[in-house]
Amino acid sequence: MQGILYEEPSFLQFLFVTVIMGGWTAWRTGKSVAENWQNYRTLVLYVLLLGAAIRFIHHALFNGSMLTLQYYFVDTAVLLLFATAGYRFYRTRQMTNNYYWLYEKVSPFSWKAK
């Protein structure tokens, strides 16, 4: 997979920067957008910016390429997965706690009408 999904010589570098650091930051971004009652488009915009920041970290720490669309899209897709999970988790919590007479939790990421 090296060369297709990540450019670092070790998968651990990709795992550390994109998945652990970037994933945690994306999860917190999703949480923030959900808690402020903003829409999903706002989250996507923030993740696009976060993807550029993660590419910069790859460039600054591991001498990776900064302006490669392929790796930017891979990083952004991974970040969008984490951000969406965080957004849905906290939005479900909001909807079921604030509108407990209307909605009930089905899973950690979804709710339904009572």
Phi and psi restraints in degrees (range 20) as a CNS / XPLOR table:
assign (resid 1 and name C) (resid 2 and name N)
       (resid 2 and name CA) (resid 2 and name C) 1.0 -62.3 20.0 2
assign (resid 2 and name N) (resid 2 and name CA)
       (resid 2 and name C) (resid 3 and name N) 1.0 128.9 20.0 2
assign (resid 2 and name C) (resid 3 and name N)
       (resid 3 and name CA) (resid 3 and name C) 1.0 101.3 20.0 2
assign (resid 3 and name N) (resid 3 and name CA)
       (resid 3 and name C) (resid 4 and name N) 1.0 -23.9 20.0 2
assign (resid 3 and name C) (resid 4 and name N)
       (resid 4 and name CA) (resid 4 and name C) 1.0 -97.7 20.0 2
assign (resid 4 and name N) (resid 4 and name CA)
       (resid 4 and name C) (resid 5 and name N) 1.0 -53.1 20.0 2
assign (resid 4 and name C) (resid 5 and name N)
       (resid 5 and name CA) (resid 5 and name C) 1.0 -98.3 20.0 2
assign (resid 5 and name N) (resid 5 and name CA)
       (resid 5 and name C) (resid 6 and name N) 1.0 -24.5 20.0 2
assign (resid 5 and name C) (resid 6 and name N)
       (resid 6 and name CA) (resid 6 and name C) 1.0 -149.7 20.0 2
assign (resid 6 and name N) (resid 6 and name CA)
       (resid 6 and name C) (resid 7 and name N) 1.0 154.5 20.0 2
assign (resid 6 and name C) (resid 7 and name N)
       (resid 7 and name CA) (resid 7 and name C) 1.0 -104.7 20.0 2
assign (resid 7 and name N) (resid 7 and name CA)
       (resid 7 and name C) (resid 8 and name N) 1.0 -8.9 20.0 2
assign (resid 7 and name C) (resid 8 and name N)
       (resid 8 and name CA) (resid 8 and name C) 1.0 -68.7 20.0 2
assign (resid 8 and name N) (resid 8 and name CA)
       (resid 8 and name C) (resid 9 and name N) 1.0 153.6 20.0 2
assign (resid 8 and name C) (resid 9 and name N)
       (resid 9 and name CA) (resid 9 and name C) 1.0 -69.6 20.0 2
assign (resid 9 and name N) (resid 9 and name CA)
       (resid 9 and name C) (resid 10 and name N) 1.0 -18.8 20.0 2
assign (resid 9 and name C) (resid 10 and name N)
       (resid 10 and name CA) (resid 10 and name C) 1.0 -125.8 20.0 2
assign (resid 10 and name N) (resid 10 and name CA)
       (resid 10 and name C) (resid 11 and name N) 1.0 139.0 20.0 2
assign (resid 10 and name C) (resid 11 and name N)
       (resid 11 and name CA) (resid 11 and name C) 1.0 -64.6 20.0 2
assign (resid 11 and name N) (resid 11 and name CA)
       (resid 11 and name C) (resid 12 and name N) 1.0 -27.8 20.0 2
assign (resid 11 and name C) (resid 12 and name N)
       (resid 12 and name CA) (resid 12 and name C) 1.0 -63.2 20.0 2
assign (resid 12 and name N) (resid 12 and name CA)
       (resid 12 and name C) (resid 13 and name N) 1.0 -33.2 20.0 2
assign (resid 12 and name C) (resid 13 and name N)
       (resid 13 and name CA) (resid 13 and name C) 1.0 -66.1 20.0 2
assign (resid 13 and name N) (resid 13 and name CA)
       (resid 13 and name C) (resid 14 and name N) 1.0 -45.1 20.0 2
assign (resid 13 and name C) (resid 14 and name N)
       (resid 14 and name CA) (resid 14 and name C) 1.0 -61.8 20.0 2
assign (resid 14 and name N) (resid 14 and name CA)
       (resid 14 and name C) (resid 15 and name N) 1.0 -43.9 20.0 2
assign (resid 14 and name C) (resid 15 and name N)
       (resid 15 and name CA) (resid 15 and name C) 1.0 -61.5 20.0 2
assign (resid 15 and name N) (resid 15 and name CA)
       (resid 15 and name C) (resid 16 and name N) 1.0 -44.0 20.0 2
assign (resid 15 and name C) (resid 16 and name N)
       (resid 16 and name CA) (resid 16 and name C) 1.0 -67.9 20.0 2
assign (resid 16 and name N) (resid 16 and name CA)
       (resid 16 and name C) (resid 17 and name N) 1.0 -50.6 20.0 2
assign (resid 16 and name C) (resid 17 and name N)
       (resid 17 and name CA) (resid 17 and name C) 1.0 -76.1 20.0 2
assign (resid 17 and name N) (resid 17 and name CA)
       (resid 17 and name C) (resid 18 and name N) 1.0 -53.9 20.0 2
assign (resid 17 and name C) (resid 18 and name N)
       (resid 18 and name CA) (resid 18 and name C) 1.0 -79.4 20.0 2
assign (resid 18 and name N) (resid 18 and name CA)
       (resid 18 and name C) (resid 19 and name N) 1.0 -49.2 20.0 2
assign (resid 18 and name C) (resid 19 and name N)
       (resid 19 and name CA) (resid 19 and name C) 1.0 -80.2 20.0 2
assign (resid 19 and name N) (resid 19 and name CA)
       (resid 19 and name C) (resid 20 and name N) 1.0 -48.5 20.0 2
assign (resid 19 and name C) (resid 20 and name N)
       (resid 20 and name CA) (resid 20 and name C) 1.0 -80.9 20.0 2
assign (resid 20 and name N) (resid 20 and name CA)
       (resid 20 and name C) (resid 21 and name N) 1.0 -59.5 20.0 2
assign (resid 20 and name C) (resid 21 and name N)
       (resid 21 and name CA) (resid 21 and name C) 1.0 -66.9 20.0 2
assign (resid 21 and name N) (resid 21 and name CA)
       (resid 21 and name C) (resid 22 and name N) 1.0 -51.6 20.0 2
assign (resid 21 and name C) (resid 22 and name N)
       (resid 22 and name CA) (resid 22 and name C) 1.0 -68.4 20.0 2
assign (resid 22 and name N) (resid 22 and name CA)
       (resid 22 and name C) (resid 23 and name N) 1.0 -39.2 20.0 2
assign (resid 22 and name C) (resid 23 and name N)
       (resid 23 and name CA) (resid 23 and name C) 1.0 -63.2 20.0 2
assign (resid 23 and name N) (resid 23 and name CA)
       (resid 23 and name C) (resid 24 and name N) 1.0 -43.0 20.0 2
assign (resid 23 and name C) (resid 24 and name N)
       (resid 24 and name CA) (resid 24 and name C) 1.0 -64.3 20.0 2
assign (resid 24 and name N) (resid 24 and name CA)
       (resid 24 and name C) (resid 25 and name N) 1.0 -42.6 20.0 2
assign (resid 24 and name C) (resid 25 and name N)
       (resid 25 and name CA) (resid 25 and name C) 1.0 -65.1 20.0 2
assign (resid 25 and name N) (resid 25 and name CA)
       (resid 25 and name C) (resid 26 and name N) 1.0 -39.4 20.0 2
assign (resid 25 and name C) (resid 26 and name N)
       (resid 26 and name CA) (resid 26 and name C) 1.0 -66.9 20.0 2
assign (resid 26 and name N) (resid 26 and name CA)
       (resid 26 and name C) (resid 27 and name N) 1.0 -40.2 20.0 2
assign (resid 26 and name C) (resid 27 and name N)
       (resid 27 and name CA) (resid 27 and name C) 1.0 -59.6 20.0 2
assign (resid 27 and name N) (resid 27 and name CA)
       (resid 27 and name C) (resid 28 and name N) 1.0 -44.6 20.0 2
assign (resid 27 and name C) (resid 28 and name N)
       (resid 28 and name CA) (resid 28 and name C) 1.0 -67.6 20.0 2
assign (resid 28 and name N) (resid 28 and name CA)
       (resid 28 and name C) (resid 29 and name N) 1.0 -31.8 20.0 2
assign (resid 28 and name C) (resid 29 and name N)
       (resid 29 and name CA) (resid 29 and name C) 1.0 -66.0 20.0 2
assign (resid 29 and name N) (resid 29 and name CA)
       (resid 29 and name C) (resid 30 and name N) 1.0 -44.3 20.0 2
assign (resid 29 and name C) (resid 30 and name N)
       (resid 30 and name CA) (resid 30 and name C) 1.0 -60.6 20.0 2
assign (resid 30 and name N) (resid 30 and name CA)
       (resid 30 and name C) (resid 31 and name N) 1.0 -40.4 20.0 2
assign (resid 30 and name C) (resid 31 and name N)
       (resid 31 and name CA) (resid 31 and name C) 1.0 -61.6 20.0 2
assign (resid 31 and name N) (resid 31 and name CA)
       (resid 31 and name C) (resid 32 and name N) 1.0 -45.4 20.0 2
assign (resid 31 and name C) (resid 32 and name N)
       (resid 32 and name CA) (resid 32 and name C) 1.0 -64.3 20.0 2
assign (resid 32 and name N) (resid 32 and name CA)
       (resid 32 and name C) (resid 33 and name N) 1.0 -43.8 20.0 2
assign (resid 32 and name C) (resid 33 and name N)
       (resid 33 and name CA) (resid 33 and name C) 1.0 -64.6 20.0 2
assign (resid 33 and name N) (resid 33 and name CA)
       (resid 33 and name C) (resid 34 and name N) 1.0 -42.2 20.0 2
assign (resid 33 and name C) (resid 34 and name N)
       (resid 34 and name CA) (resid 34 and name C) 1.0 -66.0 20.0 2
assign (resid 34 and name N) (resid 34 and name CA)
       (resid 34 and name C) (resid 35 and name N) 1.0 -44.0 20.0 2
assign (resid 34 and name C) (resid 35 and name N)
       (resid 35 and name CA) (resid 35 and name C) 1.0 -67.9 20.0 2
assign (resid 35 and name N) (resid 35 and name CA)
       (resid 35 and name C) (resid 36 and name N) 1.0 -23.6 20.0 2
assign (resid 35 and name C) (resid 36 and name N)
       (resid 36 and name CA) (resid 36 and name C) 1.0 -94.5 20.0 2
assign (resid 36 and name N) (resid 36 and name CA)
       (resid 36 and name C) (resid 37 and name N) 1.0 10.4 20.0 2
assign (resid 36 and name C) (resid 37 and name N)
       (resid 37 and name CA) (resid 37 and name C) 1.0 58.0 20.0 2
assign (resid 37 and name N) (resid 37 and name CA)
       (resid 37 and name C) (resid 38 and name N) 1.0 33.8 20.0 2
assign (resid 37 and name C) (resid 38 and name N)
       (resid 38 and name CA) (resid 38 and name C) 1.0 -88.8 20.0 2
assign (resid 38 and name N) (resid 38 and name CA)
       (resid 38 and name C) (resid 39 and name N) 1.0 162.3 20.0 2
assign (resid 38 and name C) (resid 39 and name N)
       (resid 39 and name CA) (resid 39 and name C) 1.0 -86.7 20.0 2
assign (resid 39 and name N) (resid 39 and name CA)
       (resid 39 and name C) (resid 40 and name N) 1.0 174.1 20.0 2
assign (resid 39 and name C) (resid 40 and name N)
       (resid 40 and name CA) (resid 40 and name C) 1.0 -68.4 20.0 2
assign (resid 40 and name N) (resid 40 and name CA)
       (resid 40 and name C) (resid 41 and name N) 1.0 -31.0 20.0 2
assign (resid 40 and name C) (resid 41 and name N)
       (resid 41 and name CA) (resid 41 and name C) 1.0 -60.7 20.0 2
assign (resid 41 and name N) (resid 41 and name CA)
       (resid 41 and name C) (resid 42 and name N) 1.0 -36.6 20.0 2
assign (resid 41 and name C) (resid 42 and name N)
       (resid 42 and name CA) (resid 42 and name C) 1.0 -63.1 20.0 2
assign (resid 42 and name N) (resid 42 and name CA)
       (resid 42 and name C) (resid 43 and name N) 1.0 -41.0 20.0 2
assign (resid 42 and name C) (resid 43 and name N)
       (resid 43 and name CA) (resid 43 and name C) 1.0 -61.8 20.0 2
assign (resid 43 and name N) (resid 43 and name CA)
       (resid 43 and name C) (resid 44 and name N) 1.0 -43.2 20.0 2
assign (resid 43 and name C) (resid 44 and name N)
       (resid 44 and name CA) (resid 44 and name C) 1.0 -62.2 20.0 2
assign (resid 44 and name N) (resid 44 and name CA)
       (resid 44 and name C) (resid 45 and name N) 1.0 -41.4 20.0 2
assign (resid 44 and name C) (resid 45 and name N)
       (resid 45 and name CA) (resid 45 and name C) 1.0 -60.6 20.0 2
assign (resid 45 and name N) (resid 45 and name CA)
       (resid 45 and name C) (resid 46 and name N) 1.0 -44.7 20.0 2
assign (resid 45 and name C) (resid 46 and name N)
       (resid 46 and name CA) (resid 46 and name C) 1.0 -64.2 20.0 2
assign (resid 46 and name N) (resid 46 and name CA)
       (resid 46 and name C) (resid 47 and name N) 1.0 -37.7 20.0 2
assign (resid 46 and name C) (resid 47 and name N)
       (resid 47 and name CA) (resid 47 and name C) 1.0 -69.4 20.0 2
assign (resid 47 and name N) (resid 47 and name CA)
       (resid 47 and name C) (resid 48 and name N) 1.0 -35.1 20.0 2
assign (resid 47 and name C) (resid 48 and name N)
       (resid 48 and name CA) (resid 48 and name C) 1.0 -61.3 20.0 2
assign (resid 48 and name N) (resid 48 and name CA)
       (resid 48 and name C) (resid 49 and name N) 1.0 -41.1 20.0 2
assign (resid 48 and name C) (resid 49 and name N)
       (resid 49 and name CA) (resid 49 and name C) 1.0 -68.7 20.0 2
assign (resid 49 and name N) (resid 49 and name CA)
       (resid 49 and name C) (resid 50 and name N) 1.0 -39.0 20.0 2
assign (resid 49 and name C) (resid 50 and name N)
       (resid 50 and name CA) (resid 50 and name C) 1.0 -65.3 20.0 2
assign (resid 50 and name N) (resid 50 and name CA)
       (resid 50 and name C) (resid 51 and name N) 1.0 -35.0 20.0 2
assign (resid 50 and name C) (resid 51 and name N)
       (resid 51 and name CA) (resid 51 and name C) 1.0 -61.0 20.0 2
assign (resid 51 and name N) (resid 51 and name CA)
       (resid 51 and name C) (resid 52 and name N) 1.0 -39.7 20.0 2
assign (resid 51 and name C) (resid 52 and name N)
       (resid 52 and name CA) (resid 52 and name C) 1.0 -65.8 20.0 2
assign (resid 52 and name N) (resid 52 and name CA)
       (resid 52 and name C) (resid 53 and name N) 1.0 -37.7 20.0 2
assign (resid 52 and name C) (resid 53 and name N)
       (resid 53 and name CA) (resid 53 and name C) 1.0 -66.6 20.0 2
assign (resid 53 and name N) (resid 53 and name CA)
       (resid 53 and name C) (resid 54 and name N) 1.0 -39.1 20.0 2
assign (resid 53 and name C) (resid 54 and name N)
       (resid 54 and name CA) (resid 54 and name C) 1.0 -67.5 20.0 2
assign (resid 54 and name N) (resid 54 and name CA)
       (resid 54 and name C) (resid 55 and name N) 1.0 -38.4 20.0 2
assign (resid 54 and name C) (resid 55 and name N)
       (resid 55 and name CA) (resid 55 and name C) 1.0 -61.2 20.0 2
assign (resid 55 and name N) (resid 55 and name CA)
       (resid 55 and name C) (resid 56 and name N) 1.0 -39.0 20.0 2
assign (resid 55 and name C) (resid 56 and name N)
       (resid 56 and name CA) (resid 56 and name C) 1.0 -64.1 20.0 2
assign (resid 56 and name N) (resid 56 and name CA)
       (resid 56 and name C) (resid 57 and name N) 1.0 -39.7 20.0 2
assign (resid 56 and name C) (resid 57 and name N)
       (resid 57 and name CA) (resid 57 and name C) 1.0 -63.2 20.0 2
assign (resid 57 and name N) (resid 57 and name CA)
       (resid 57 and name C) (resid 58 and name N) 1.0 -42.7 20.0 2
assign (resid 57 and name C) (resid 58 and name N)
       (resid 58 and name CA) (resid 58 and name C) 1.0 -59.1 20.0 2
assign (resid 58 and name N) (resid 58 and name CA)
       (resid 58 and name C) (resid 59 and name N) 1.0 -41.4 20.0 2
assign (resid 58 and name C) (resid 59 and name N)
       (resid 59 and name CA) (resid 59 and name C) 1.0 -67.8 20.0 2
assign (resid 59 and name N) (resid 59 and name CA)
       (resid 59 and name C) (resid 60 and name N) 1.0 -46.7 20.0 2
assign (resid 59 and name C) (resid 60 and name N)
       (resid 60 and name CA) (resid 60 and name C) 1.0 -72.1 20.0 2
assign (resid 60 and name N) (resid 60 and name CA)
       (resid 60 and name C) (resid 61 and name N) 1.0 -40.5 20.0 2
assign (resid 60 and name C) (resid 61 and name N)
       (resid 61 and name CA) (resid 61 and name C) 1.0 -88.7 20.0 2
assign (resid 61 and name N) (resid 61 and name CA)
       (resid 61 and name C) (resid 62 and name N) 1.0 -35.1 20.0 2
assign (resid 61 and name C) (resid 62 and name N)
       (resid 62 and name CA) (resid 62 and name C) 1.0 -122.2 20.0 2
assign (resid 62 and name N) (resid 62 and name CA)
       (resid 62 and name C) (resid 63 and name N) 1.0 14.3 20.0 2
assign (resid 62 and name C) (resid 63 and name N)
       (resid 63 and name CA) (resid 63 and name C) 1.0 57.4 20.0 2
assign (resid 63 and name N) (resid 63 and name CA)
       (resid 63 and name C) (resid 64 and name N) 1.0 36.2 20.0 2
assign (resid 63 and name C) (resid 64 and name N)
       (resid 64 and name CA) (resid 64 and name C) 1.0 -81.1 20.0 2
assign (resid 64 and name N) (resid 64 and name CA)
       (resid 64 and name C) (resid 65 and name N) 1.0 171.0 20.0 2
assign (resid 64 and name C) (resid 65 and name N)
       (resid 65 and name CA) (resid 65 and name C) 1.0 -76.5 20.0 2
assign (resid 65 and name N) (resid 65 and name CA)
       (resid 65 and name C) (resid 66 and name N) 1.0 141.9 20.0 2
assign (resid 65 and name C) (resid 66 and name N)
       (resid 66 and name CA) (resid 66 and name C) 1.0 -88.4 20.0 2
assign (resid 66 and name N) (resid 66 and name CA)
       (resid 66 and name C) (resid 67 and name N) 1.0 -43.8 20.0 2
assign (resid 66 and name C) (resid 67 and name N)
       (resid 67 and name CA) (resid 67 and name C) 1.0 -111.6 20.0 2
assign (resid 67 and name N) (resid 67 and name CA)
       (resid 67 and name C) (resid 68 and name N) 1.0 56.9 20.0 2
assign (resid 67 and name C) (resid 68 and name N)
       (resid 68 and name CA) (resid 68 and name C) 1.0 -110.9 20.0 2
assign (resid 68 and name N) (resid 68 and name CA)
       (resid 68 and name C) (resid 69 and name N) 1.0 116.9 20.0 2
assign (resid 68 and name C) (resid 69 and name N)
       (resid 69 and name CA) (resid 69 and name C) 1.0 -63.7 20.0 2
assign (resid 69 and name N) (resid 69 and name CA)
       (resid 69 and name C) (resid 70 and name N) 1.0 -37.5 20.0 2
assign (resid 69 and name C) (resid 70 and name N)
       (resid 70 and name CA) (resid 70 and name C) 1.0 -58.7 20.0 2
assign (resid 70 and name N) (resid 70 and name CA)
       (resid 70 and name C) (resid 71 and name N) 1.0 -51.0 20.0 2
assign (resid 70 and name C) (resid 71 and name N)
       (resid 71 and name CA) (resid 71 and name C) 1.0 -73.8 20.0 2
assign (resid 71 and name N) (resid 71 and name CA)
       (resid 71 and name C) (resid 72 and name N) 1.0 -30.7 20.0 2
assign (resid 71 and name C) (resid 72 and name N)
       (resid 72 and name CA) (resid 72 and name C) 1.0 -62.7 20.0 2
assign (resid 72 and name N) (resid 72 and name CA)
       (resid 72 and name C) (resid 73 and name N) 1.0 -43.7 20.0 2
assign (resid 72 and name C) (resid 73 and name N)
       (resid 73 and name CA) (resid 73 and name C) 1.0 -66.3 20.0 2
assign (resid 73 and name N) (resid 73 and name CA)
       (resid 73 and name C) (resid 74 and name N) 1.0 -38.6 20.0 2
assign (resid 73 and name C) (resid 74 and name N)
       (resid 74 and name CA) (resid 74 and name C) 1.0 -64.5 20.0 2
assign (resid 74 and name N) (resid 74 and name CA)
       (resid 74 and name C) (resid 75 and name N) 1.0 -49.1 20.0 2
assign (resid 74 and name C) (resid 75 and name N)
       (resid 75 and name CA) (resid 75 and name C) 1.0 -60.5 20.0 2
assign (resid 75 and name N) (resid 75 and name CA)
       (resid 75 and name C) (resid 76 and name N) 1.0 -44.5 20.0 2
assign (resid 75 and name C) (resid 76 and name N)
       (resid 76 and name CA) (resid 76 and name C) 1.0 -66.7 20.0 2
assign (resid 76 and name N) (resid 76 and name CA)
       (resid 76 and name C) (resid 77 and name N) 1.0 -36.1 20.0 2
assign (resid 76 and name C) (resid 77 and name N)
       (resid 77 and name CA) (resid 77 and name C) 1.0 -65.3 20.0 2
assign (resid 77 and name N) (resid 77 and name CA)
       (resid 77 and name C) (resid 78 and name N) 1.0 -42.2 20.0 2
assign (resid 77 and name C) (resid 78 and name N)
       (resid 78 and name CA) (resid 78 and name C) 1.0 -63.5 20.0 2
assign (resid 78 and name N) (resid 78 and name CA)
       (resid 78 and name C) (resid 79 and name N) 1.0 -43.9 20.0 2
assign (resid 78 and name C) (resid 79 and name N)
       (resid 79 and name CA) (resid 79 and name C) 1.0 -64.1 20.0 2
assign (resid 79 and name N) (resid 79 and name CA)
       (resid 79 and name C) (resid 80 and name N) 1.0 -38.4 20.0 2
assign (resid 79 and name C) (resid 80 and name N)
       (resid 80 and name CA) (resid 80 and name C) 1.0 -65.5 20.0 2
assign (resid 80 and name N) (resid 80 and name CA)
       (resid 80 and name C) (resid 81 and name N) 1.0 -34.0 20.0 2
assign (resid 80 and name C) (resid 81 and name N)
       (resid 81 and name CA) (resid 81 and name C) 1.0 -62.4 20.0 2
assign (resid 81 and name N) (resid 81 and name CA)
       (resid 81 and name C) (resid 82 and name N) 1.0 -48.0 20.0 2
assign (resid 81 and name C) (resid 82 and name N)
       (resid 82 and name CA) (resid 82 and name C) 1.0 -65.5 20.0 2
assign (resid 82 and name N) (resid 82 and name CA)
       (resid 82 and name C) (resid 83 and name N) 1.0 -42.1 20.0 2
assign (resid 82 and name C) (resid 83 and name N)
       (resid 83 and name CA) (resid 83 and name C) 1.0 -65.4 20.0 2
assign (resid 83 and name N) (resid 83 and name CA)
       (resid 83 and name C) (resid 84 and name N) 1.0 -40.8 20.0 2
assign (resid 83 and name C) (resid 84 and name N)
       (resid 84 and name CA) (resid 84 and name C) 1.0 -65.8 20.0 2
assign (resid 84 and name N) (resid 84 and name CA)
       (resid 84 and name C) (resid 85 and name N) 1.0 -40.8 20.0 2
assign (resid 84 and name C) (resid 85 and name N)
       (resid 85 and name CA) (resid 85 and name C) 1.0 -62.1 20.0 2
assign (resid 85 and name N) (resid 85 and name CA)
       (resid 85 and name C) (resid 86 and name N) 1.0 -44.8 20.0 2
assign (resid 85 and name C) (resid 86 and name N)
       (resid 86 and name CA) (resid 86 and name C) 1.0 -63.5 20.0 2
assign (resid 86 and name N) (resid 86 and name CA)
       (resid 86 and name C) (resid 87 and name N) 1.0 -41.4 20.0 2
assign (resid 86 and name C) (resid 87 and name N)
       (resid 87 and name CA) (resid 87 and name C) 1.0 -62.0 20.0 2
assign (resid 87 and name N) (resid 87 and name CA)
       (resid 87 and name C) (resid 88 and name N) 1.0 -48.8 20.0 2
assign (resid 87 and name C) (resid 88 and name N)
       (resid 88 and name CA) (resid 88 and name C) 1.0 -67.2 20.0 2
assign (resid 88 and name N) (resid 88 and name CA)
       (resid 88 and name C) (resid 89 and name N) 1.0 -37.7 20.0 2
assign (resid 88 and name C) (resid 89 and name N)
       (resid 89 and name CA) (resid 89 and name C) 1.0 -61.6 20.0 2
assign (resid 89 and name N) (resid 89 and name CA)
       (resid 89 and name C) (resid 90 and name N) 1.0 -49.5 20.0 2
assign (resid 89 and name C) (resid 90 and name N)
       (resid 90 and name CA) (resid 90 and name C) 1.0 -77.1 20.0 2
assign (resid 90 and name N) (resid 90 and name CA)
       (resid 90 and name C) (resid 91 and name N) 1.0 -30.2 20.0 2
assign (resid 90 and name C) (resid 91 and name N)
       (resid 91 and name CA) (resid 91 and name C) 1.0 -68.1 20.0 2
assign (resid 91 and name N) (resid 91 and name CA)
       (resid 91 and name C) (resid 92 and name N) 1.0 -37.4 20.0 2
assign (resid 91 and name C) (resid 92 and name N)
       (resid 92 and name CA) (resid 92 and name C) 1.0 -63.5 20.0 2
assign (resid 92 and name N) (resid 92 and name CA)
       (resid 92 and name C) (resid 93 and name N) 1.0 -43.5 20.0 2
assign (resid 92 and name C) (resid 93 and name N)
       (resid 93 and name CA) (resid 93 and name C) 1.0 -61.4 20.0 2
assign (resid 93 and name N) (resid 93 and name CA)
       (resid 93 and name C) (resid 94 and name N) 1.0 -43.3 20.0 2
assign (resid 93 and name C) (resid 94 and name N)
       (resid 94 and name CA) (resid 94 and name C) 1.0 -60.8 20.0 2
assign (resid 94 and name N) (resid 94 and name CA)
       (resid 94 and name C) (resid 95 and name N) 1.0 -50.8 20.0 2
assign (resid 94 and name C) (resid 95 and name N)
       (resid 95 and name CA) (resid 95 and name C) 1.0 -63.6 20.0 2
assign (resid 95 and name N) (resid 95 and name CA)
       (resid 95 and name C) (resid 96 and name N) 1.0 -40.2 20.0 2
assign (resid 95 and name C) (resid 96 and name N)
       (resid 96 and name CA) (resid 96 and name C) 1.0 -79.4 20.0 2
assign (resid 96 and name N) (resid 96 and name CA)
       (resid 96 and name C) (resid 97 and name N) 1.0 -26.0 20.0 2
assign (resid 96 and name C) (resid 97 and name N)
       (resid 97 and name CA) (resid 97 and name C) 1.0 -85.4 20.0 2
assign (resid 97 and name N) (resid 97 and name CA)
       (resid 97 and name C) (resid 98 and name N) 1.0 -42.8 20.0 2
assign (resid 97 and name C) (resid 98 and name N)
       (resid 98 and name CA) (resid 98 and name C) 1.0 -78.9 20.0 2
assign (resid 98 and name N) (resid 98 and name CA)
       (resid 98 and name C) (resid 99 and name N) 1.0 -31.3 20.0 2
assign (resid 98 and name C) (resid 99 and name N)
       (resid 99 and name CA) (resid 99 and name C) 1.0 -122.6 20.0 2
assign (resid 99 and name N) (resid 99 and name CA)
       (resid 99 and name C) (resid 100 and name N) 1.0 53.4 20.0 2
assign (resid 99 and name C) (resid 100 and name N)
       (resid 100 and name CA) (resid 100 and name C) 1.0 -64.1 20.0 2
assign (resid 100 and name N) (resid 100 and name CA)
       (resid 100 and name C) (resid 101 and name N) 1.0 -22.5 20.0 2
assign (resid 100 and name C) (resid 101 and name N)
       (resid 101 and name CA) (resid 101 and name C) 1.0 -81.3 20.0 2
assign (resid 101 and name N) (resid 101 and name CA)
       (resid 101 and name C) (resid 102 and name N) 1.0 -14.0 20.0 2
assign (resid 101 and name C) (resid 102 and name N)
       (resid 102 and name CA) (resid 102 and name C) 1.0 -105.0 20.0 2
assign (resid 102 and name N) (resid 102 and name CA)
       (resid 102 and name C) (resid 103 and name N) 1.0 -35.5 20.0 2
assign (resid 102 and name C) (resid 103 and name N)
       (resid 103 and name CA) (resid 103 and name C) 1.0 -128.0 20.0 2
assign (resid 103 and name N) (resid 103 and name CA)
       (resid 103 and name C) (resid 104 and name N) 1.0 151.0 20.0 2
assign (resid 103 and name C) (resid 104 and name N)
       (resid 104 and name CA) (resid 104 and name C) 1.0 -130.9 20.0 2
assign (resid 104 and name N) (resid 104 and name CA)
       (resid 104 and name C) (resid 105 and name N) 1.0 150.6 20.0 2
assign (resid 104 and name C) (resid 105 and name N)
       (resid 105 and name CA) (resid 105 and name C) 1.0 -76.0 20.0 2
assign (resid 105 and name N) (resid 105 and name CA)
       (resid 105 and name C) (resid 106 and name N) 1.0 130.8 20.0 2
assign (resid 105 and name C) (resid 106 and name N)
       (resid 106 and name CA) (resid 106 and name C) 1.0 -97.0 20.0 2
assign (resid 106 and name N) (resid 106 and name CA)
       (resid 106 and name C) (resid 107 and name N) 1.0 -43.1 20.0 2
assign (resid 106 and name C) (resid 107 and name N)
       (resid 107 and name CA) (resid 107 and name C) 1.0 -147.2 20.0 2
assign (resid 107 and name N) (resid 107 and name CA)
       (resid 107 and name C) (resid 108 and name N) 1.0 176.8 20.0 2
assign (resid 107 and name C) (resid 108 and name N)
       (resid 108 and name CA) (resid 108 and name C) 1.0 -62.1 20.0 2
assign (resid 108 and name N) (resid 108 and name CA)
       (resid 108 and name C) (resid 109 and name N) 1.0 -15.6 20.0 2
assign (resid 108 and name C) (resid 109 and name N)
       (resid 109 and name CA) (resid 109 and name C) 1.0 -118.0 20.0 2
assign (resid 109 and name N) (resid 109 and name CA)
       (resid 109 and name C) (resid 110 and name N) 1.0 7.7 20.0 2
assign (resid 109 and name C) (resid 110 and name N)
       (resid 110 and name CA) (resid 110 and name C) 1.0 -153.4 20.0 2
assign (resid 110 and name N) (resid 110 and name CA)
       (resid 110 and name C) (resid 111 and name N) 1.0 161.0 20.0 2
assign (resid 110 and name C) (resid 111 and name N)
       (resid 111 and name CA) (resid 111 and name C) 1.0 -138.9 20.0 2
assign (resid 111 and name N) (resid 111 and name CA)
       (resid 111 and name C) (resid 112 and name N) 1.0 167.3 20.0 2
assign (resid 111 and name C) (resid 112 and name N)
       (resid 112 and name CA) (resid 112 and name C) 1.0 -143.0 20.0 2
assign (resid 112 and name N) (resid 112 and name CA)
       (resid 112 and name C) (resid 113 and name N) 1.0 161.7 20.0 2
assign (resid 112 and name C) (resid 113 and name N)
       (resid 113 and name CA) (resid 113 and name C) 1.0 -71.1 20.0 2
assign (resid 113 and name N) (resid 113 and name CA)
       (resid 113 and name C) (resid 114 and name N) 1.0 145.5 20.0 2
